[in-house]
Amino acid sequence: MATEPDDHSAAGRATGERAAAVPEAPPGSPRFDAARLTRFTAAVLATTGLAPERAAIAAEILVASDLRGVDSHGVPRLSWYLARIAQGVIDMRATPTVERETPTTAAIDARNGFGPPAAHWAMARCIEKAADLGVAFVTVRNSNHFGIAAYYAIMALERGLAGLAMTNASPLVVPTFAREALLGTNPLAVAIPSGRERPFVLDMATSAVAWGKIEIARRKGAPLAPSWALDAAGRETTDPEAALHLQPLGGHKGYGLAAFVDILCGPLAGAAISANIAGSRAAPRPANIGHFFAAWRPDAFRPMEEFRADVDHLLATLRGAEPLPGHDRVYVPGELEALAEEDRRRHGIPLHPAVVADLEVVAAATGVPFDARL
């Protein structure tokens, strides 16, 4: 189960930087209490030398992924993180530092530290600047996989701000008309405050699909959609066993968007570009992943209540669209994840039996009791 994530977004529901997907929990899977699962995860991470307060933040971020139904980026990734740490390619004692700063910007060096707490610290700094001055931008270099991008964008909502989070990733996606993977799935997430409606939360990869969908198709023996993947010769393939690389979302448009994310997270941040980020196909080495964060106050542009009312109107209009036959209704971005979170907070987080077995191995190896089952 120590597999590597291929993107940091909710797209596809299952990811892996190139390796096997996290299995989807089948009906009837055991459920686990979110609070106890968070304490377990924090305790495990603390055994690696991560400071307790940072371990608590990282655990909250991982379990937030499970709560939102993004089962690939939560506690199922714990053993992969531990494997990377054991290889010595992540410094769990590193403290991020601000290398350059203006009133509305900051450039942060994560110093090869653990991705989630470093990204949390950076986004918190971005939010404070935006709350004071209306808008802010923060970059991070020398970082590692940070979980789901949506978590950091949503952080801004707690202050009534809008938030944006991006990250690059190791090469898995081919540029349009190319046969070589040079881009990551390079996800982005944005969270916009609303009024009566749930906030607008878009969390997406810039690839046509996450690698996890390829692995799921392999397990099921099902064909791929024609626009998903390419084989070793660079030909479009529907054979999951022949799939080697992913195609960008929407052809040249997704390619351009992925490159844009790479520019903000690579050259602007001073991190590696996707083509040079260490993935599971390369020898173990520091990843030097880059992140880009932004936050802004809607009331810097117009009265907040007017803005919230207009966002509500837009979201209600979209949800009120007549659905196609076979579909119950139209959803807006972030709604399915919010519904999953409501259910999982009440009834527990379902985990695939293979994931449960993996966590039991982690518990035995670290000496941390795994007692979160409902």
C-alpha positions as CSV (number, residue, x, y, z in Angstrom):
1,M,0.0,0.0,0.0
2,A,3.0,2.4,0.1
3,T,2.0,4.0,-3.2
4,E,2.8,7.5,-4.4
5,P,0.1,10.2,-5.1
6,D,-0.1,11.6,-8.6
7,D,-2.0,14.8,-7.8
8,H,-3.3,16.8,-4.9
9,S,-6.8,17.4,-6.1
10,A,-10.2,15.8,-5.6
11,A,-10.4,15.0,-9.3
12,G,-10.8,11.3,-10.0
13,R,-11.2,10.4,-6.3
14,A,-8.1,8.2,-6.4
15,T,-4.6,9.2,-7.2
16,G,-0.9,8.1,-7.1
17,E,2.1,10.0,-8.4
18,R,2.5,7.0,-10.8
19,A,1.9,4.0,-8.6
20,A,-1.2,2.0,-7.7
21,A,-4.4,3.7,-6.7
22,V,-5.9,3.7,-3.3
23,P,-8.7,1.2,-3.4
24,E,-12.2,2.6,-3.2
25,A,-14.1,1.5,0.0
26,P,-16.8,-1.0,-1.0
27,P,-20.3,-0.9,0.5
28,G,-20.2,-2.3,4.0
29,S,-16.6,-1.2,4.7
30,P,-15.8,-0.5,8.4
31,R,-16.2,3.1,9.5
32,F,-13.9,5.1,11.7
33,D,-14.4,8.1,13.9
34,A,-12.8,11.2,12.4
35,A,-11.5,12.6,15.7
36,R,-9.8,9.3,16.8
37,L,-8.4,8.8,13.3
38,T,-6.9,12.3,13.5
39,R,-5.3,11.5,16.8
40,F,-3.9,8.2,15.5
41,T,-2.4,9.9,12.5
42,A,-0.9,12.7,14.5
43,A,0.7,10.2,16.9
44,V,2.2,8.2,14.0
45,L,3.6,11.3,12.4
46,A,5.1,12.4,15.7
47,T,7.2,9.3,15.8
48,T,9.1,10.5,12.8
49,G,10.4,13.6,14.6
50,L,7.7,16.0,13.4
51,A,6.9,18.5,16.2
52,P,3.6,17.6,17.9
53,E,1.8,20.8,16.8
54,R,2.8,20.2,13.2
55,A,1.8,16.6,13.4
56,A,-1.6,17.7,14.6
57,I,-2.0,20.1,11.6
58,A,-0.8,17.4,9.1
59,A,-3.2,14.8,10.6
60,E,-6.1,17.3,10.3
61,I,-5.3,17.9,6.7
62,L,-5.1,14.2,5.9
63,V,-8.3,13.3,7.6
64,A,-10.1,16.3,6.0
65,S,-9.4,14.5,2.7
66,D,-11.1,11.4,4.0
67,L,-14.0,13.4,5.3
68,R,-14.6,15.1,1.9
69,G,-14.7,11.7,0.2
70,V,-11.2,12.2,-1.4
71,D,-10.1,8.8,-0.2
72,S,-6.8,8.8,-2.1
73,H,-5.3,11.7,-0.1
74,G,-6.1,10.9,3.5
75,V,-4.9,8.2,5.9
76,P,-4.4,5.7,3.1
77,R,-1.4,7.8,2.1
78,L,0.2,7.5,5.5
79,S,2.4,4.5,4.7
80,W,3.6,6.2,1.5
81,Y,4.7,9.2,3.5
82,L,6.4,7.0,6.1
83,A,8.3,5.2,3.3
84,R,9.5,8.5,1.9
85,I,10.6,9.6,5.4
86,A,12.4,6.3,5.9
87,Q,14.3,6.9,2.7
88,G,15.6,10.1,4.1
89,V,14.2,12.3,1.4
90,I,12.0,14.4,3.7
91,D,13.3,16.4,6.6
92,M,10.6,16.1,9.3
93,R,12.4,18.6,11.6
94,A,12.7,21.4,9.0
95,T,11.2,24.8,9.7
96,P,10.0,26.9,6.8
97,T,11.7,30.3,6.4
98,V,10.6,33.5,4.6
99,E,13.2,34.3,2.0
100,R,11.6,37.4,0.5
101,E,8.7,39.5,1.6
102,T,6.6,42.6,0.8
103,P,3.4,43.7,2.4
104,T,1.3,41.6,0.0
105,T,3.7,38.8,-1.0
106,A,6.1,36.2,0.5
107,A,8.5,33.7,-0.9
108,I,8.9,30.7,1.5
109,D,11.5,28.0,1.5
110,A,10.0,24.8,3.1
111,R,13.6,23.4,3.5
112,N,12.5,20.0,2.3
113,G,10.1,19.7,5.1
114,F,6.8,17.8,5.4
115,G,4.4,19.2,2.8
116,P,1.1,19.6,4.8
117,P,2.3,21.7,7.8
118,A,4.6,23.8,5.5
119,A,1.8,24.6,3.2
120,H,-0.6,25.3,6.1
121,W,1.9,27.8,7.5
122,A,2.3,29.5,4.1
123,M,-1.4,29.8,3.4
124,A,-2.0,31.1,6.9
125,R,0.6,33.8,6.3
126,C,-1.1,34.6,2.9
127,I,-4.5,34.9,4.6
128,E,-3.2,37.3,7.3
129,K,-1.7,39.6,4.6
130,A,-4.9,39.5,2.5
131,A,-7.1,40.3,5.6
132,D,-5.0,43.4,6.2
133,L,-4.4,44.6,2.7
134,G,-7.1,43.1,0.5
135,V,-5.0,40.6,-1.5
136,A,-1.9,38.5,-1.1
137,F,0.2,35.9,-2.9
138,V,2.7,33.4,-1.4
139,T,5.0,30.9,-3.0
140,V,6.7,27.9,-1.5
141,R,9.8,26.0,-2.8
142,N,11.6,22.9,-1.6
143,S,8.4,21.3,-0.4
144,N,6.8,17.9,-0.7
145,H,3.3,16.5,-1.5
146,F,0.8,18.5,0.6
147,G,-2.4,16.5,0.3
148,I,-5.5,17.9,-1.2
149,A,-5.3,21.5,-2.7
150,A,-8.9,22.3,-1.5
151,Y,-7.9,22.3,2.1
152,Y,-5.7,25.3,1.7
153,A,-8.2,27.2,-0.4
154,I,-10.9,26.5,2.1
155,M,-8.8,28.0,4.9
156,A,-9.5,31.4,3.5
157,L,-13.3,30.9,3.9
158,E,-12.9,31.0,7.7
159,R,-11.9,34.6,7.5
160,G,-14.5,35.5,4.9
161,L,-11.9,35.6,2.1
162,A,-11.6,33.8,-1.2
163,G,-8.6,31.4,-1.5
164,L,-6.6,29.8,-4.3
165,A,-4.0,26.9,-4.0
166,M,-1.9,25.3,-6.6
167,T,1.0,22.8,-6.6
168,N,3.1,21.1,-9.3
169,A,3.9,17.4,-9.2
170,S,6.1,14.8,-10.9
171,P,5.8,14.2,-14.6
172,L,2.9,12.0,-15.6
173,V,1.1,14.2,-18.2
174,V,2.2,14.7,-21.8
175,P,2.0,18.1,-23.6
176,T,-0.3,18.2,-26.5
177,F,1.2,16.4,-29.5
178,A,4.0,15.0,-27.4
179,R,4.7,11.4,-26.3
180,E,6.9,12.2,-23.3
181,A,5.4,13.1,-19.9
182,L,6.8,16.5,-18.8
183,L,4.0,17.9,-16.7
184,G,2.4,16.8,-13.5
185,T,-1.3,16.6,-12.9
186,N,-0.7,20.1,-11.5
187,P,-3.9,20.7,-9.6
188,L,-5.5,23.9,-8.5
189,A,-8.3,24.7,-6.0
190,V,-10.3,27.8,-5.4
191,A,-12.8,28.5,-2.6
192,I,-15.3,31.4,-2.8
193,P,-17.5,32.5,0.1
194,S,-21.3,32.6,-0.4
195,G,-24.3,33.5,1.7
196,R,-27.1,31.0,2.2
197,E,-25.6,28.5,-0.3
198,R,-22.6,26.3,0.4
199,P,-19.3,28.0,-0.7
200,F,-18.1,27.4,-4.2
201,V,-15.1,25.0,-3.9
202,L,-13.4,23.9,-7.2
203,D,-10.6,21.3,-6.8
204,M,-9.3,19.9,-10.0
205,A,-6.3,18.3,-11.7
206,T,-5.2,19.7,-15.1
207,S,-4.9,16.2,-16.4
208,A,-7.9,14.4,-18.1
209,V,-8.1,12.0,-15.2
210,A,-6.1,11.0,-12.2
211,W,-3.8,7.9,-12.5
212,G,-5.9,6.1,-10.0
213,K,-8.7,5.8,-12.6
214,I,-6.3,3.8,-14.8
215,E,-5.5,1.5,-11.9
216,I,-9.2,1.0,-11.1
217,A,-9.8,0.2,-14.8
218,R,-7.0,-2.4,-14.6
219,R,-8.6,-4.1,-11.6
220,K,-12.0,-4.2,-13.3
221,G,-10.7,-5.1,-16.7
222,A,-12.6,-2.1,-18.1
223,P,-11.6,0.0,-21.1
224,L,-10.5,3.6,-20.7
225,A,-12.2,6.6,-22.2
226,P,-10.3,7.5,-25.4
227,S,-9.1,10.9,-24.1
228,W,-7.5,9.6,-20.9
229,A,-4.2,8.0,-21.7
230,L,-1.3,7.3,-24.1
231,D,0.7,4.1,-24.6
232,A,4.5,3.8,-24.8
233,A,4.4,4.9,-28.5
234,G,2.5,8.0,-27.7
235,R,-0.7,6.6,-29.2
236,E,-4.1,7.2,-27.6
237,T,-5.2,3.9,-25.9
238,T,-8.3,2.5,-24.3
239,D,-6.3,-0.4,-22.9
240,P,-5.6,0.2,-19.2
241,E,-2.7,-2.3,-19.3
242,A,-1.0,-0.3,-22.1
243,A,-1.5,3.1,-20.6
244,L,1.7,4.8,-19.7
245,H,1.0,8.5,-19.5
246,L,-2.0,10.7,-19.0
247,Q,-3.4,13.3,-21.4
248,P,-4.1,16.9,-20.4
249,L,-7.6,18.0,-19.6
250,G,-9.4,19.2,-22.7
251,G,-6.4,18.8,-24.9
252,H,-4.4,22.0,-25.5
253,K,-6.4,24.0,-23.0
254,G,-5.5,21.6,-20.1
255,Y,-1.9,21.6,-21.4
256,G,-1.8,25.4,-21.2
257,L,-3.4,25.4,-17.7
258,A,-0.9,22.7,-16.4
259,A,2.0,24.8,-17.8
260,F,0.6,27.9,-16.1
261,V,0.4,26.1,-12.7
262,D,4.0,24.8,-13.3
263,I,5.2,28.4,-13.9
264,L,3.7,29.7,-10.7
265,C,4.8,26.7,-8.6
266,G,8.2,26.2,-10.3
267,P,10.0,29.2,-11.8
268,L,8.1,31.8,-9.7
269,A,8.5,29.9,-6.5
270,G,12.1,28.8,-7.2
271,A,11.1,25.1,-7.1
272,A,11.6,22.4,-9.7
273,I,9.4,22.3,-12.8
274,S,7.3,19.2,-13.1
275,A,9.7,17.5,-15.5
276,N,12.4,17.6,-12.8
277,I,10.4,16.6,-9.7
278,A,11.3,13.2,-8.3
279,G,8.5,10.7,-8.7
280,S,8.2,6.9,-8.2
281,R,10.0,6.3,-11.6
282,A,13.1,8.0,-10.3
283,A,15.6,7.1,-7.6
284,P,14.6,8.4,-4.2
285,R,15.6,12.0,-3.8
286,P,14.1,15.3,-2.4
287,A,11.1,16.3,-4.5
288,N,11.5,20.1,-4.5
289,I,7.8,20.6,-5.2
290,G,6.5,24.2,-5.4
291,H,3.2,25.6,-4.2
292,F,1.4,28.9,-5.0
293,F,-1.3,30.4,-2.7
294,A,-3.5,33.5,-3.1
295,A,-6.2,35.1,-1.0
296,W,-8.3,38.1,-1.4
297,R,-11.1,40.1,0.3
298,P,-14.2,40.3,-1.9
299,D,-15.2,43.5,0.0
300,A,-12.1,45.1,-1.4
301,F,-14.1,45.2,-4.7
302,R,-17.7,45.7,-3.6
303,P,-20.0,45.4,-0.5
304,M,-19.6,41.9,0.9
305,E,-23.4,41.2,1.3
306,E,-24.0,42.1,-2.3
307,F,-21.2,39.8,-3.4
308,R,-22.5,36.9,-1.3
309,A,-26.0,37.4,-2.6
310,D,-24.8,37.3,-6.2
311,V,-22.8,34.2,-5.6
312,D,-25.9,32.6,-4.0
313,H,-27.9,33.5,-7.1
314,L,-25.3,32.0,-9.5
315,L,-25.1,28.7,-7.5
316,A,-28.8,28.4,-7.1
317,T,-29.2,29.0,-10.9
318,L,-26.7,26.3,-11.7
319,R,-28.3,23.8,-9.2
320,G,-31.7,24.6,-10.7
321,A,-30.8,23.6,-14.2
322,E,-32.9,20.8,-15.7
323,P,-30.8,17.5,-15.4
324,L,-30.3,15.1,-18.3
325,P,-32.2,11.8,-18.2
326,G,-30.7,9.4,-15.7
327,H,-29.4,12.1,-13.4
328,D,-31.2,13.3,-10.3
329,R,-30.1,16.9,-10.4
330,V,-27.2,19.3,-11.2
331,Y,-24.5,19.8,-8.6
332,V,-22.2,22.7,-8.2
333,P,-18.4,22.3,-7.5
334,G,-17.7,21.3,-3.9
335,E,-21.3,20.2,-3.2
336,L,-20.6,16.4,-3.4
337,E,-17.6,16.7,-1.1
338,A,-19.6,18.8,1.3
339,L,-22.4,16.2,1.4
340,A,-19.8,13.4,1.9
341,E,-18.3,15.3,4.8
342,E,-21.8,15.8,6.5
343,D,-22.4,12.0,6.2
344,R,-18.9,11.0,7.4
345,R,-18.9,13.3,10.4
346,R,-22.2,11.7,11.5
347,H,-21.6,8.1,10.5
348,G,-17.8,7.7,10.4
349,I,-15.3,7.5,7.6
350,P,-15.4,4.2,5.5
351,L,-12.0,2.7,4.9
352,H,-11.3,-0.2,2.5
353,P,-10.3,-3.4,4.3
354,A,-6.9,-3.2,2.5
355,V,-6.4,0.3,3.9
356,V,-7.4,-0.9,7.4
357,A,-4.8,-3.7,7.2
358,D,-2.2,-1.3,6.1
359,L,-2.9,1.1,9.0
360,E,-2.7,-1.9,11.4
361,V,0.8,-2.6,10.0
362,V,1.7,1.1,10.6
363,A,0.3,0.9,14.1
364,A,2.4,-2.2,14.9
365,A,5.6,-0.6,13.4
366,T,5.2,2.6,15.3
367,G,3.7,1.4,18.5
368,V,0.7,3.7,18.2
369,P,-2.6,2.0,19.0
370,F,-5.1,2.0,16.1
371,D,-8.4,2.2,17.9
372,A,-10.6,4.5,15.7
373,R,-13.1,2.0,14.5
374,L,-16.7,2.8,15.4
